[in-house]
């Protein structure tokens, strides 16, 4: 009877390892079954041969044409090259002297139209930004 107690004591002391061994055994059996199933299906695979039934197709008899057809090759003409027209510019043409009046509405020169957009700036930044000369 002592052997039965030691046998039970072994499985209770090593419950995790014995459960792992049982799980490993079950997985091994399942893998062997799956591999044998795949091997049998691959080895016994037969090529499928499809045989078509013979079909009787009617053959049409050729009819004589009612209107005679003249088959001739069309001759295409090569396109004619255009003559180029060359124009020589007048080199001695002079520009008239035009005087423009002063424009009084624009101030500040080139800096007058610089970056007026505010964009994504905060209100505190907007109050500190200088206003361009043309906007005052």
C-alpha positions as a printed NumPy array, in Angstrom:
array([[   0.   ,    0.   ,    0.   ],
       [   2.876,    2.309,    0.474],
       [   3.481,    2.287,   -3.234],
       [   0.058,    3.691,   -3.977],
       [   0.641,    6.543,   -1.557],
       [   3.977,    7.373,   -3.12 ],
       [   2.392,    7.173,   -6.586],
       [  -0.34 ,    9.62 ,   -5.616],
       [   2.149,   11.826,   -3.872],
       [   4.268,   12.013,   -7.029],
       [   1.368,   13.206,   -9.21 ],
       [   0.166,   15.674,   -6.597],
       [   3.662,   17.084,   -6.159],
       [   4.326,   17.286,   -9.907],
       [   0.838,   18.136,  -11.172],
       [   2.012,   20.803,  -13.627],
       [   4.66 ,   18.632,  -15.246],
       [   2.303,   15.651,  -15.566],
       [  -0.361,   17.881,  -17.163],
       [   2.254,   19.155,  -19.599],
       [   3.217,   15.583,  -20.501],
       [  -0.429,   14.616,  -21.086],
       [  -0.964,   17.71 ,  -23.262],
       [   2.232,   16.998,  -25.189],
       [   1.094,   13.414,  -25.825],
       [  -2.327,   14.515,  -27.08 ],
       [  -0.738,   17.081,  -29.412],
       [   1.7  ,   14.48 ,  -30.755],
       [  -1.165,   12.094,  -31.553],
       [  -3.128,   14.865,  -33.309],
       [  -0.077,   15.883,  -35.374],
       [   0.509,   12.272,  -36.471],
       [  -3.157,   11.929,  -37.507],
       [  -3.063,   15.216,  -39.451],
       [   0.185,   14.339,  -41.245],
       [  -1.106,   10.898,  -42.195],
       [  -4.322,   12.436,  -43.565],
       [  -2.337,   14.921,  -45.683],
       [   0.041,   12.208,  -46.905],
       [  -2.835,    9.947,  -47.955],
       [  -4.625,   12.714,  -49.854],
       [  -1.428,   13.792,  -51.65 ],
       [  -0.292,   10.282,  -52.564],
       [  -3.696,    9.045,  -53.768],
       [  -4.447,   12.181,  -55.761],
       [  -5.604,   11.154,  -59.219],
       [  -5.52 ,   13.438,  -62.183],
       [  -8.993,   14.197,  -63.345],
       [  -9.475,   13.609,  -67.029],
       [ -12.406,   15.346,  -68.628],
       [ -13.7  ,   13.82 ,  -71.808],
       [ -15.731,   16.078,  -74.024],
       [ -18.706,   14.639,  -75.831],
       [ -18.415,   14.887,  -79.597],
       [ -20.596,   17.668,  -80.943],
       [ -21.984,   17.592,  -84.462],
       [ -21.617,   21.062,  -85.881],
       [ -23.389,   21.861,  -89.13 ],
       [ -21.153,   22.831,  -92.031],
       [ -22.313,   25.722,  -94.161],
       [ -21.922,   25.534,  -97.905],
       [ -20.241,   28.516,  -99.508],
       [ -22.57 ,   30.709, -101.524],
       [ -21.63 ,   32.602, -104.629],
       [ -21.439,   36.357, -104.107],
       [ -24.221,   38.376, -105.705],
       [ -22.043,   41.462, -106.225],
       [ -18.503,   41.03 , -107.521],
       [ -15.888,   42.396, -105.163],
       [ -12.662,   43.877, -106.444],
       [  -9.975,   43.626, -103.83 ],
       [  -7.232,   46.111, -104.597],
       [  -4.533,   47.475, -102.401],
       [  -5.062,   51.111, -101.647],
       [  -2.085,   53.225, -102.471],
       [  -1.499,   55.937,  -99.947],
       [   0.188,   59.112, -100.988],
       [   2.993,   60.467,  -98.929],
       [   2.131,   63.767,  -97.309],
       [   3.654,   66.795,  -98.937],
       [   6.167,   68.693,  -96.902],
       [   5.187,   72.249,  -96.089],
       [   7.476,   75.016,  -97.024],
       [   8.597,   76.93 ,  -94.005],
       [   7.903,   80.607,  -93.935],
       [  10.737,   82.503,  -92.314],
       [  10.09 ,   85.998,  -91.034],
       [  12.943,   88.261,  -90.133],
       [  12.154,   90.602,  -87.246],
       [  12.699,   94.308,  -87.614],
       [  15.784,   95.125,  -85.613],
       [  15.643,   98.887,  -85.948],
       [  12.195,   99.34 ,  -84.369],
       [  12.43 ,  101.754,  -81.468],
       [  10.156,  101.909,  -78.459],
       [   8.333,  105.204,  -77.898],
       [   9.327,  107.134,  -74.804],
       [   6.334,  106.965,  -72.413],
       [   6.293,  108.889,  -69.162],
       [   4.264,  107.38 ,  -66.341],
       [   2.706,  109.609,  -63.668],
       [   3.614,  109.048,  -59.988],
       [   1.173,  106.807,  -58.111],
       [   0.301,  108.384,  -54.79 ],
       [  -1.784,  105.535,  -53.267],
       [   1.039,  103.027,  -52.79 ],
       [   3.434,  103.648,  -49.918],
       [   6.392,  101.748,  -48.568],
       [   7.929,  100.528,  -51.814],
       [   8.327,   96.771,  -52.021],
       [   7.657,   96.228,  -48.308],
       [   4.146,   97.669,  -48.513],
       [   2.516,   94.402,  -49.612],
       [   4.445,   91.925,  -47.483],
       [   2.666,   89.127,  -45.632],
       [  -0.58 ,   90.582,  -44.427],
       [  -2.07 ,   87.193,  -43.49 ],
       [  -2.196,   86.341,  -39.794],
       [  -2.464,   82.554,  -40.17 ],
       [  -2.649,   80.391,  -37.039],
       [  -1.137,   82.881,  -34.634],
       [  -2.649,   83.491,  -31.219],
       [  -4.237,   86.749,  -30.157],
       [  -1.184,   87.714,  -28.075],
       [   1.076,   87.257,  -31.082],
       [  -1.244,   89.299,  -33.304],
       [  -1.084,   92.289,  -31.014],
       [   2.724,   92.284,  -31.142],
       [   3.049,   91.935,  -34.918],
       [   3.85 ,   95.183,  -36.715],
       [   1.371,   96.414,  -39.307],
       [   2.842,   96.959,  -42.808],
       [   3.264,  100.562,  -43.922],
       [   0.532,  100.472,  -46.58 ],
       [  -2.159,   99.403,  -44.067],
       [  -1.932,  102.25 ,  -41.557]])
